[in-house]
């Protein structure tokens, strides 16, 4: 019997949340399509390259490769990619070399051995970039393209470089908007939400305070995690970039740990065994990442532990699924889809744009929605408590405490009402009858006055009336 009830409850839950999952899935598909569209350009695709790498002082490696190309490095390396361009390809239009995503610490692009653009500093080469697109205008006499990439722990040309005409440039702008402008906006929103969650938590009960404090911490850590997507032209040294990346990457797992704790505290008040296990594994993952001895270890371990990201996401969906909160269900499912997508991309080393930053904002958007509801309930509760404190429980008239809130102008009409021989009514007929007389008086007055007018019970059988003058 109990099993049948559980099955019925589960089916009801599926029906209840299906529309929200469906909407979240459609938004996710739209995001994937926009990302794919921004890197699917029409033009001259350069897939075959000659790669030149200096292994040591006396050894130079030269080989033919096809892009996409990616490599995890054990030590900082400089690589040159060179490709010939077909003659007579260019006409009188303006052309650009579009690189949807490049992994490295320094980038320089040459046309016929002439520098046409770069990112980073050629002397230090200790920055890092891997998420943003690049666009370089190339001369019409270009017969050879050379791309120089330096990397601290990785080198990659993740998508096929393409020479595009002017009318395809807008796709670069879409990609730039998605991976730069919206990224900065997302980081700002996550940090702002963290501050708001913290401020709100200070006025909540002990249990909810703990929940919102952990959600605030999770939002802040999520913002720090997204900093890893920002391009850094230089950091000063290889050690500094290693420390920064340790902080950025480990923040993802610490954010999940705080998030799981906060959700359980918010919706159930206690932490389950499964939640404790996930929290421990996330803390352990973060600790290993923070203790990484080298860039190579940090990168390889990050890729291997990426499976934990979508396990976290799936677990959160299951937990939030049981809350019957439509907003949380939709936002968390969208978040899970983006994290699962990125987990597979990282684990399988697939060449795809990562989408987690949009999922992070969606997830905390769900908590912002809960926060608004929490704040609304607080305001309603305070308003009801205030109204109760200035309302006479017997008659429904205002109490003397409301006098300070009634604005009286010189044109208003004021009345003071005193029931004669009211004590005799109480003495002869009892206080219950006296109470009915008081109620009848207030109800009678309310039936003939306007909403803008006020009736105040000053005490016993004494009442005060303020009647607003109608505008001429």
C-alpha positions in Angstrom: 0.0 0.0 0.0 2.8 2.4 0.9 4.6 1.5 -2.3 1.6 2.4 -4.4 1.3 5.8 -2.6 5.0 6.5 -3.3 4.6 5.6 -7.0 1.5 7.8 -7.3 3.3 10.6 -5.5 6.3 10.2 -7.9 4.1 10.3 -11.0 2.3 13.3 -9.7 5.6 15.0 -9.2 6.7 14.2 -12.7 3.5 15.6 -14.1 3.8 18.7 -12.0 7.3 19.5 -13.1 7.3 18.3 -16.7 6.5 21.7 -18.2 9.3 23.3 -16.2 11.8 20.7 -17.4 10.6 21.2 -20.9 11.0 25.0 -20.9 14.5 24.7 -19.3 15.5 22.1 -22.0 14.2 24.4 -24.8 16.3 27.3 -23.4 19.3 25.1 -23.2 18.9 24.0 -26.8 18.6 27.6 -27.9 21.8 28.4 -26.0 23.6 25.5 -27.7 22.3 26.6 -31.1 23.4 30.2 -30.6 26.9 29.1 -29.6 27.2 26.7 -32.5 25.9 29.4 -34.9 28.5 31.9 -33.7 31.3 29.6 -34.6 29.8 28.1 -37.8 31.1 30.6 -40.4 31.3 30.6 -44.1 34.7 31.2 -45.6 38.1 29.7 -46.4 38.7 27.0 -43.7 42.4 26.3 -43.0 42.6 22.8 -41.6 46.0 21.6 -42.7 49.0 23.2 -40.9 52.7 22.8 -40.5 53.6 22.8 -36.8 57.1 23.9 -35.7 58.2 23.4 -32.2 61.6 23.9 -30.6 62.1 20.9 -28.2 65.6 22.0 -27.0 68.5 24.1 -28.2 69.5 21.6 -30.9 66.2 20.0 -31.7 63.3 21.4 -33.8 60.2 19.3 -34.4 58.3 19.9 -37.6 55.2 17.9 -38.5 52.0 18.2 -40.4 48.8 18.4 -38.3 45.1 19.0 -38.8 43.1 21.3 -36.5 41.3 21.2 -34.2 44.6 20.6 -32.3 45.0 20.5 -28.5 47.9 19.4 -26.2 48.5 19.5 -22.5 52.1 20.6 -21.8 54.5 19.5 -19.1 56.5 22.7 -19.4 56.0 26.1 -21.0 56.3 25.8 -24.8 56.2 27.9 -27.9 54.7 26.5 -31.1 54.3 28.0 -34.6 51.5 26.9 -36.9 51.9 27.8 -40.6 49.6 27.4 -43.6 49.6 28.4 -47.2 46.6 30.2 -48.7 45.3 29.5 -52.2 46.2 32.1 -54.8 43.4 34.4 -56.1 41.2 33.6 -53.2 40.8 37.3 -52.2 38.9 39.9 -54.1 38.4 43.6 -53.2 36.5 42.9 -50.0 37.8 43.1 -46.4 38.8 39.7 -44.9 39.4 38.5 -41.4 41.0 35.5 -39.8 38.5 34.1 -37.3 39.7 32.0 -34.4 36.7 30.9 -32.3 38.9 29.7 -29.5 42.6 29.4 -28.8 44.3 28.0 -25.7 47.6 29.6 -24.6 49.4 32.4 -22.8 50.5 34.4 -25.8 49.1 34.7 -29.4 50.5 36.3 -32.4 49.2 36.2 -36.0 51.3 36.9 -39.1 50.5 37.4 -42.7 53.5 36.8 -45.0 55.7 37.1 -41.9 54.2 40.5 -41.0 52.6 40.8 -37.6 48.9 41.7 -38.0 47.7 41.1 -34.4 48.5 39.6 -31.0 47.2 39.1 -27.5 49.4 39.0 -24.4 53.0 40.2 -23.9 55.8 38.7 -26.0 58.4 39.2 -23.4 56.7 37.6 -20.4 54.2 35.2 -21.9 52.7 34.2 -18.5 49.1 35.1 -19.0 46.3 32.7 -20.0 43.3 32.6 -22.3 41.2 29.8 -23.6 37.5 30.8 -24.0 37.3 34.0 -26.0 37.3 34.3 -29.8 39.8 36.3 -31.8 39.4 38.2 -35.1 42.3 39.7 -37.1 42.0 41.7 -40.3 44.3 40.3 -43.0 45.8 42.0 -46.1 44.5 41.1 -49.5 48.0 39.9 -50.6 48.2 37.2 -47.9 49.6 34.0 -49.2 50.7 32.5 -45.9 49.2 32.6 -42.4 51.4 32.0 -39.4 50.0 31.6 -35.8 52.4 31.7 -32.9 51.1 30.3 -29.6 52.9 30.1 -26.3 51.4 28.0 -23.5 52.2 27.4 -19.9 50.3 24.1 -19.5 48.2 23.9 -22.7 48.2 24.8 -26.3 45.3 24.5 -28.6 43.5 25.7 -31.7 40.1 24.4 -30.7 38.2 25.2 -33.9 39.2 25.4 -37.5 40.6 28.9 -38.3 38.6 30.5 -41.1 39.2 33.4 -43.4 35.8 35.2 -43.5 34.4 38.1 -45.5 32.9 41.3 -43.9 29.4 39.9 -44.0 30.3 37.0 -41.6 32.0 39.2 -39.0 28.7 39.5 -37.0 29.1 35.9 -35.9 32.3 36.9 -34.1 30.4 39.7 -32.4 27.8 37.2 -31.2 30.5 34.9 -29.9 32.3 37.9 -28.2 29.1 39.0 -26.6 28.4 35.5 -25.3 31.9 34.8 -24.0 33.0 38.3 -22.8 30.2 40.8 -22.2 27.8 38.2 -20.7 30.6 36.6 -18.8 31.4 39.8 -17.0 27.7 40.5 -16.4 27.3 37.0 -15.0 30.2 37.4 -12.6 28.8 40.8 -11.4 25.3 39.3 -10.9 26.7 36.3 -9.0 28.7 38.6 -6.7 25.8 41.0 -6.2 23.5 38.1 -5.4 26.0 36.8 -2.9 25.9 40.2 -1.1 22.1 40.3 -1.1 21.8 36.8 0.2 24.2 37.6 3.0 22.3 40.8 4.0 18.9 39.1 3.9 20.2 36.2 6.0 21.0 38.5 8.9 17.3 39.1 9.5 16.1 35.5 9.2 15.7 32.7 11.7 18.7 30.6 12.8 18.0 27.7 10.4 17.2 29.9 7.4 20.2 32.2 8.3 22.5 29.2 8.0 21.0 28.2 4.7 21.2 31.6 3.1 24.7 32.2 4.4 25.8 29.0 2.6 23.9 30.0 -0.6 25.7 33.4 -0.4 29.0 31.7 -0.1 28.2 29.4 -2.9 27.2 32.3 -5.2 30.5 34.1 -4.4 32.5 30.9 -5.1 30.6 30.5 -8.3 31.7 34.0 -9.4 35.3 33.1 -8.5 34.9 29.9 -10.6 33.8 32.0 -13.6 36.9 34.1 -13.3 38.8 31.2 -14.9 37.0 32.0 -18.2 38.4 35.5 -18.3 41.4 36.2 -20.5 44.5 37.3 -18.5 47.2 38.9 -20.7 49.9 38.7 -18.0 50.3 37.7 -14.4 53.9 38.4 -13.5 55.1 34.8 -13.2 54.2 31.1 -13.8 53.7 30.7 -10.0 51.1 33.4 -9.8 49.0 32.0 -12.6 49.2 28.5 -11.0 48.0 30.0 -7.7 45.2 31.8 -9.4 44.0 28.8 -11.3 44.1 26.7 -8.2 41.7 29.2 -6.6 39.5 29.5 -9.6 39.1 25.8 -10.3 38.8 24.6 -6.7 36.1 27.2 -6.1 33.8 25.2 -8.4 33.8 22.2 -6.0 33.6 24.4 -2.9 30.7 26.2 -4.4 28.9 22.8 -4.9 29.6 21.8 -1.3 28.2 25.1 0.0 25.2 24.9 -2.4 24.2 21.3 -1.4 24.5 22.3 2.3 22.4 25.5 1.8 19.7 23.7 -0.2 19.2 21.0 2.4 19.1 23.5 5.2 16.6 25.7 3.2 14.2 23.0 2.2 14.5 20.2 4.8 16.4 21.7 7.7 18.8 18.8 8.0 21.6 17.3 5.9 21.1 13.7 4.6 23.7 11.0 4.4 23.9 11.4 0.6 24.4 15.1 0.9 27.2 14.7 3.4 29.0 12.3 1.0 28.7 14.7 -1.8 29.9 17.6 0.4 32.9 15.5 1.5 33.9 14.5 -2.1 33.6 18.1 -3.2 35.8 19.3 -0.3 38.3 16.5 -1.1 38.4 17.5 -4.8 39.0 21.1 -3.9 41.8 20.2 -1.5 43.6 18.1 -4.1 43.3 20.9 -6.6 44.6 23.5 -4.1 47.6 21.2 -3.4 48.4 20.6 -7.0 52.2 20.7 -7.4 52.3 21.8 -11.1 50.2 23.2 -13.9 50.3 19.8 -15.6 48.9 18.0 -12.6 46.2 20.7 -12.1 45.1 20.5 -15.7 45.0 16.7 -15.9 43.3 16.3 -12.6 40.7 18.9 -13.5 39.8 17.0 -16.7 39.6 13.7 -14.9 37.5 15.0 -12.0 35.2 16.8 -14.3 32.8 13.8 -14.0 32.1 15.0 -10.5 30.6 18.3 -11.9 27.7 16.6 -13.7 27.3 14.1 -10.8 26.8 17.2 -8.6 24.4 18.7 -11.1 22.3 15.5 -11.3 22.2 15.2 -7.6 21.0 18.8 -7.2 18.2 18.2 -9.7 17.0 15.2 -7.8 17.1 17.1 -4.5 15.4 20.2 -5.9 12.9 18.0 -7.7 11.4 17.1 -4.4 10.8 20.7 -3.3 7.8 21.3 -5.5 9.2 24.7 -6.3 8.5 25.4 -10.0 11.2 28.2 -10.3 13.8 26.1 -8.6 13.0 23.0 -10.7 13.3 24.9 -14.0 16.5 26.9 -13.0 18.2 23.9 -11.5 17.5 21.6 -14.5 18.9 24.2 -16.9 22.0 24.5 -14.7 22.4 20.7 -14.7 22.2 20.6 -18.4 24.9 23.1 -18.8 27.2 21.5 -16.3 26.6 18.0 -17.7 27.4 19.4 -21.1 30.6 21.0 -19.9 31.6 17.9 -17.8 31.4 15.7 -20.9 33.3 18.3 -23.0 36.1 18.5 -20.4 36.2 14.7 -19.6 36.2 13.7 -23.3 38.3 16.7 -24.5 35.7 17.7 -27.0 35.9 21.0 -28.9 32.8 22.8 -27.7 32.1 26.1 -26.1 31.5 25.7 -22.3 28.1 26.8 -21.0 28.4 26.5 -17.2 28.5 30.2 -16.6 24.9 30.5 -18.0 23.8 27.6 -15.8 25.4 29.3 -12.7 23.4 32.4 -13.3 20.2 30.4 -13.9 20.7 28.5 -10.7 21.3 31.5 -8.6 18.4 33.2 -10.4 16.2 30.5 -8.9 17.6 31.3 -5.5 17.0 35.0 -6.2 13.4 34.1 -6.9 13.2 32.3 -3.6 14.8 35.2 -1.9 12.2 37.6 -3.4 9.5 35.3 -2.0 11.2 35.1 1.3 11.5 38.9 1.4 7.8 39.3 0.3 6.7 36.9 3.1 8.8 38.9 5.6 7.2 42.2 4.5 3.7 40.7 4.6 4.4 39.3 8.0 5.7 42.6 9.3 2.8 44.5 7.8 0.3 42.1 9.4 2.0 42.3 12.7 2.0 46.1 12.5 -1.7 46.2 11.5 -2.5 43.9 14.4 -0.6 46.2 16.8 -2.6 49.3 15.9 -6.0 47.6 15.5 -8.4 47.1 18.3 -9.2 43.4 18.5 -12.8 43.9 19.7 -14.2 46.6 17.4 -11.7 46.6 14.5 -11.1 50.3 14.9 -7.6 51.7 15.2 -5.9 51.9 18.6 -4.3 55.1 20.0 -1.0 53.9 18.6 -2.3 54.7 15.1 -2.6 58.4 15.9 1.0 59.1 15.0 0.4 57.6 11.5 -2.8 59.5 10.7 -2.0 62.6 8.8 -4.4 65.4 9.8 -4.6 68.5 7.7 -6.3 71.8 8.6 -9.3 71.1 6.4 -10.1 67.7 7.8 -13.2 67.2 10.1 -12.5 65.8 13.5 -15.0 64.2 15.9 -14.8 62.9 19.4 -17.4 60.3 20.4 -18.3 59.3 24.0 -21.1 56.8 24.7 -23.2 58.2 27.6 -24.0 55.9 30.5 -22.1 53.0 28.9 -21.1 51.7 32.3 -24.7 51.2 33.1 -25.1 48.9 30.1 -22.2 46.8 31.3 -23.5 46.7 34.8 -27.1 45.9 33.9 -26.7 43.7 30.9 -23.2 42.4 31.2 -19.9 43.1 29.3 -20.8 40.8 26.4 -23.7 43.1 25.6 -21.5 46.1 26.1 -19.0 44.6 23.6 -21.8 44.1 21.1 -22.8 47.8 21.5 -19.2 48.9 20.8 -19.0 46.7 17.7 -22.3 48.0 16.5 -21.1 51.6 16.9 -17.9 51.1 14.9 -19.7 49.1 12.1 -22.4 51.8 11.9 -19.8 54.5 11.6 -17.8 52.5 8.9 -21.0 52.1 6.8 -21.4 55.8 6.4 -17.7 57.0 6.1 -15.1 56.6 3.3 -12.0 54.4 3.2 -9.9 57.5 3.6 -11.5 58.3 7.0 -10.3 56.8 10.3 -12.0 55.7 13.5 -9.8 55.4 16.6 -10.8 53.8 19.9 -9.2 56.0 22.5 -10.3 53.8 25.3 -13.4 52.2 26.9 -16.3 53.9 25.2 -14.4 56.9 23.7 -13.7 57.1 20.0 -12.0 59.6 17.7 -12.8 60.2 14.1 -10.8 61.9 11.3 -12.8 62.6 8.2 -10.8 63.7 5.1 -12.1 66.7 3.1 -12.8 65.8 -0.5 -10.8 67.8 -3.1 -12.6 70.6 -4.8 
